[in-house]
Amino acid sequence: MYSEKLSKILKSKKIEIGDSVLVKKTGSEYTGILMPRATESNILVIKLENGYNVGIDSSGAEISLVQKGENLFSGGAEHKTQSSKHETRDPKRETPHHRGEVAILGCGGTISSKVEYKTGAVYPVTTPEELVAMFPQLSDISSFHVRKLFSIFSEDMSHEHWKMIAKEVASEINAGAQGVVLMHGTDTLHYTSAVLSFMLQNLPVPVILVGAQRSSDRPSSDNELNLLNSIYVARHSDISEVAVCMHSSMDDNVCHVHKGTRVRKMHTSRRDAFKSINSVPLAAVDYRKKLFEKFSEYKKRDPDRKLVLDTKLNDNVAMVYVHPGIKSKFIDSLSSYDGVVLLATGLGHVPTNPFNDKHAHSIFKNLQELIESGVSVVAAPETIYGRLDLNVYSTGRMLDEIGVIGNGADWTPECAYTKLCWVLGHEKKPVKVKELMMKNICGEISLRSPLV
């Protein structure tokens, strides 16, 4: 939305979103399509002829209408309400038990955006059906049906969204879906894949999360290959786990399928941003060649397996990045949480000052008091790769002695966080919390580190 002042100016010139405008400022001229804004601002956003958006401070700018265009962004709320009542179907390929072999559930994100070809504008689709309509190849891979759960940026995802996703996935599987695909924003996709691994246990069919690093208006968009490969995995692979399907490289060759508890976004923008951590991917997939190449072990499909849905989560958990100069008072402030995940340095270290250096500041006693007060403290490696070992240095041994959980674990920080949320949803006693945290439930802890 634009500010009240700027909106009045646009209205006085009969300019609406989607119109072609000319903006003159400080000797420069910009012609393009007026775009909407998500937050109130005095900055005009227009899409230039080359397809890129530019922001221009409206202060002192001369704005004029070039040509009226379609109001591409109106009526969204009404359309959402109507479209949520029906699903995309392929009657010729439906089974007697459900409306398509694969359930596609929309959770927002870049993969749920589309280009309006008349203007080149990219905007959120009002239903996942619109995105599926962009890829007619889907009907050659599998019959399917589509529902939108919500449309948000993944950084806005909460524990309640996770619970909703888990329940809807379970509903689809219990209704007979032979696979479920979740379209999701990439920023927190690996959090969701990890927590779903704990909430959806004993899966009889695959649950595949997929996203896109680049929107559909860019020639380098990865949405098509990612989505179609995820559908292929959901329908034709023998995987029966929560997994993530994303580009394996910067090229459009194959996608990698990653275990839900082992994957992490490792780059801000590369198409191959998602990597398996301390493990190898489960498989490589290319729907165009009907390729599914297995790399590592995984649970296999079993239609007789009974899904266990468990959505008990505790959202009162903090994640803290240990750094030089971290304040002891900050550790004290964490006492209001039920659990804390410490991203520890090296093999699992925090400032403890065992040599009593006058310039060093220890947080050891503060952590000890935190744990004694009943707060569960879990360590995860901020190095990302590697395994915690609290037995090597005195710092680690001190932390192990006071009850910091994680010695020997090679989980990702995000997995440690979501697992602690899940464990604290079931247990409060420190002994039981440690026992459950150190139990390998969904492949989040390995006995041996692979050479990757």
N, C-alpha and C positions, 0 to 999 in steps of 0.2 A: 504494500500500500504506500501511497505517497502522502507527504505531509498535507495538512489542511490548506496551508498557503499555496503549495504547488498544485494541489488538486483543483483549487479555485481558478488558478491560471489556466490549467488545461481545459477546464470546463468552459471558461470564457472564450476559448479558441475552438470549442467544439471538438477537442482532441480526446480520443478514447484509446484504451489499451488495444493494440492491434493495428492502429493507424500508422501510416508512414509520415514521419515528421522530419523537419529540418531544424537543427540546433546550431546556432552561431554563438561562439564565445571566444574572446581573446584572439581574434583573427583566424580562428579555425572553424570549419563547417563539418557537421556530421549529419548524414542522412540515413535513416533506418526505421525499423519497426519499433514502436514504443512497447516495452515489455513491462509486465507487472513486477511488483516487489513483495517479498514475504513480510518485511517489516517497514514501519513508517520511516520515511526518509525524504530529504530534499535532493537526493541524487537521482537524476534521470537515468534510466537504463534503456538503451536502444540496441537492436540487433542490426549490425552493419551488413552491407551487401556480401561481404566476404564470409559471413556466417558467425563472426565473433560478436560478443556483447561488449559494450563500452559504457562505463558510468561517467556521467557529466554533472558537476555541481550546477544546479539551476540558478544559483545566485548570479545575477548579472547576465544571464544567458537570454538570447532571443530565440523563442520557440514558435514555430509556425507549422501549420498543417500542410502536408504535401498531397496526401491522398487518403481517403477513407478506406478502411479495411474491415474485414470481418472481426467482430468481437470474439476472439477465439477462446477467451478465458471466462466467459459468463456462463451462468446456468450450471456450474459444476456441482453444487450441493444437491440440486434436484436430480441430476443425472446419477449421482452416487446412490441416492435413495432408491431410485427405480432399478438400477442395474444390480443392486445387491440381492434382488429377489429372484434372479435367474442366473443360469450358468451356461457357458459355452458347451455344446454337446455335439457329438458325432454319432447320430442314431444308428448308422450302419455298423458301427464297431462296438456298440455298448454291450455289456454282458447283462445277464438277468439280475445280477446282484447289485449293481451300482451304475452310475452315470459316466462311466469311462474308467479305463484301467489305471490311469494316473491322476491323482488329485494335485492341482497346482494352486497353491495358496499364496496370495500376495501380501507382503509385509512392508511394502514401500521400498525406497532406495533408487539408485540410478537405473537399475535394470527395469524398474517400473516407470520409465519415462519414454516419451516418444517425440518424434519430430513432426511438426505440421509443415508439410512440404510446400504449401503456398507461400509461407513467409520464412521458413527455415527456423522457426522458433521451436525450442524444446520446452515442454511443460509436463507436469505429472499427469499420467493417465488417470482417468477417473475409475477405471476398472482394469483388472488384469486381462480381461477379454480383449481390450484394445491392443495390448502388447502381443497377445497370442495371435491376433489377426495379422500382425506384421510378419509372422513366420508360418506360412502355410505348410512348410515341411513337417510341422509338428504332427499333422494327421497321418503322415507316412511312418512316423516313429511309433506312435501309440494313440489309442483313443484317450480322451482326457476330459476333465471338467475343471472349471476355474472358479475360485471364490476369493474375494478380497477380504482379508481380516482387518487391515488398517493401512493407512498410507502416511508413514512418518519417516523422518530421517533416522538412521539407525542409532545415532548418538542420543536420540531421545527415547530409546528403548528402555523400559523399566522391567522390574521383576514381574509386574502384573502382565506385561506384554508376553514375557516368557511363559507364564502360566497359561495364558490364553492360547498361545501357539501350540503348546503341548497338548492341551485339551482338544483343540481342533484337529490336530494330527491324529490323535487317538480316535476321535470320532470318525475320521475318514477311513482309517485302517479297520476299525470295527464294522464299518459299512461295506467293506470289501475291496478297498483300494489296493492295488498291487504295488503301489509305490507312491510316495508323496514328495513333491518338490516345493520348496519354500523360496520365493523370490524375496531377497533381503538386501538392505544396504550393506556395503562392505566394511564400513568403519568398525562396527561391533559384531560383525557376522560370526567371528570366532568365539566371542562370548556366548552367543546364542547356540552355536553348535555344541559347545562344551556343556552348557547347562541342560540342553535337551537330551544329551547323552545320559545324564543322571535321571532325568524325569521320565524318559521313555526307554525303559529297560525291557529286555527279552523281546525285541522287535521281530516280527515275522517277515517284514518287508523293509526295503530301504527308505530312509528319510534323507533327502538330499537338499542341502542349502546351496543357493547360487546367487551371485551378484554380478555387477558390472563396474569396472573401474572407470569406464569412459562412456559418456552418454551417446545416444543413437544419432546425434547430429554430426558426430565426428567420424571421419573415414576409418579411424583406428579403433572404433568401438568394439568391445569384446562381448557385447550382450548376446549376439546371435549364437556364436559358438558355445559360450558358456551355458546358455539356456537349453539349446537343443541337445547338447551332450548330457546335461543333467537329466533331461527327460529320458534319454536313452539308458542311462544308468538306472533310473528309477524303474523302468519297465523291463529291460533286457538283461541286467546284470544279476548275479547271484548274491550280491551284497545284502546284508540285513542289519545295517547299523545306521547311526546318524553320521553323515559324511558331508564334505564340502567339495563341489566341483567347480574348478576355475582354471583359467589358462595356465599351461605348464611353462610357457616361454613368451617372449615378445612376439613370436610368430603365430600365425593361425594354423598350427599343426594339430596338436592334441591338447586335451585338458587332463589335469591330474585330479584324482579323487583322493581326498585326504580324510583321515579319521577325525571325527568331530572333536575329540579331546586333545588332538595332537597338532592342530593347524593354527597358524597365526598370520595376520596381515603384516608383511615385512617391508612394505614400501608404500609411499603416499599415493603414487600414481601409475606405476608400472602395471601392465596387464598380468604379469606373472607374480604379483605381490604376495600371493598366498603360498606358504611353504609348510611342509610337514616338519615339525620340530622334534629333534632327538629320535626320529624315525624316518622311514621312507614312505612315500605315498602308497595308498592301497592299490592303485591301478592307474593306467593311462587309458583314455577313451577318445574315440573319434567316430561319431555316428555316421559320417559320410562313408567310411570304410567298414562299418559295423565292427569296429575294433574295440576290444576290451582286453587289455593286457594286464594281468595280475602281477603286482610287485611284492605284496606282503599278505600275511594271513588276516582274515576277518571272519566274522560270523556270517553264515550263509542262510539264505532264505529257508524258511520252514513255515508253511501255511498252518501247521498245527500248533505252532508256538503261540502262547497266550501273552499278549502285550501287558506289561505292568506300567500303569500310569501313576506317577508319584510326584505331585506338584508342591510338596511342602518345602517352602523356601524361607529363609530368614534374610531380610533385606538390610539388616542392621550390621553390615560388614564393611570395613574400610580397606582400601589398598594404599600402601604407603611406599614411596620410592626412597630407599636409604641413600643418603648422600653426605659428603664431607660437610661438617658444620651443622648437621641436623640437631635441633634443640631438644633437650630433655623435657622441657615444658610441653613441647608438641606431643611427645609420647604420652605425657600425663593427660593431655586433652582427649586421648582416644578411649578413655575409661567409659565413655557413654556407649561404646560399641559392644556388641556381643562377640565379635571376632575381628581380627586384623590380619591382613596378608602383608608381610614385609618383603619387598623386592630387595633382597640382600646382595651385597657385593660378593664377587668371587665364588668360593665354595659354600657361601652362606654366612656372611659376616656383617656385623654392624659395629659402630664405634663402642668399644668396651674399655679402652685404655688400660690394658693389663700391666703396662710398665710404668704407670703413674707419671706420664709426661705432663709437665705443667701447662703445655699449650693444647693438649688434647682434651676432648670432652666426651665422657662416656654416657651412653643411654642404657647401660646394662641394668642398673638398679631400677630405673623407671620401667623397663620391660618386665623385670622380675615382679615389681609391685602390680603391674597391669595383669600379669598372669595369675598372681595370687588373689587378685580381686575377682577372678572368674572369667576374664576375657581370654578367648582362645587365640593364640598367636601362631601363625603359619608362615614359614619362609618359602620363598620362591626365588630362583636365580634371575637377577636383573641382566645377566649376560645372555639370557634366553636359552642358548645352547649349553648343554652340559648337565651334570648331576650335582646336587648338594652333597657335601660331605663335611659334617660337623666334627669329625674325629681328627682332622689333620692339624689344625691350629688351635691354640688355647682359646681364641675368641669363639670358635665353633663349639668347643667342648663346654664352655661356659653357658652358651645359649641352650645347648642340649640338656644340660643339668637343670636349668630352671624351667624346662618344659616347652621350649619352642619346637613346634612340629615341622617335620619335613626332612629330617636326616635320611639321605639316600634317595630322595625323590628327584625325578627329572621332569616334573610337570611344567607346563607353561604358567606364567603368572595369572593369565586369564582363567585357565583351568583350575588352578589352586583357589582362585577367588570364587568362581561359581560352585566349585565342589564344597567349599566351606559354607557358602550360603545354603546349599542343599543339606549338608551334614547338620548344621545348626538348626535346620528346620525339623530335625528328628531327635537330636541329642543336645543336652546341656552339660552333662557331667564331663569334665575334662578328660577323664580316662577313656570314656566312650567316644568322645570327639576325636581324640588322637587315634584310637583304634580304627574308626571308620575312615579318617583322612588317609591313613597309611595303608588301607586296604585297596588293592587294585580292582576297581569296580568296572570301569569302562575302557581299559587300556591306557589310562592316564599316567600310570607308573610302569616302567619296564624294569625287568631284572638285569638286563644287559643293554648297554648303549651301543647302537650300530655305528659303523664307520660311514658317516654321511657328510 
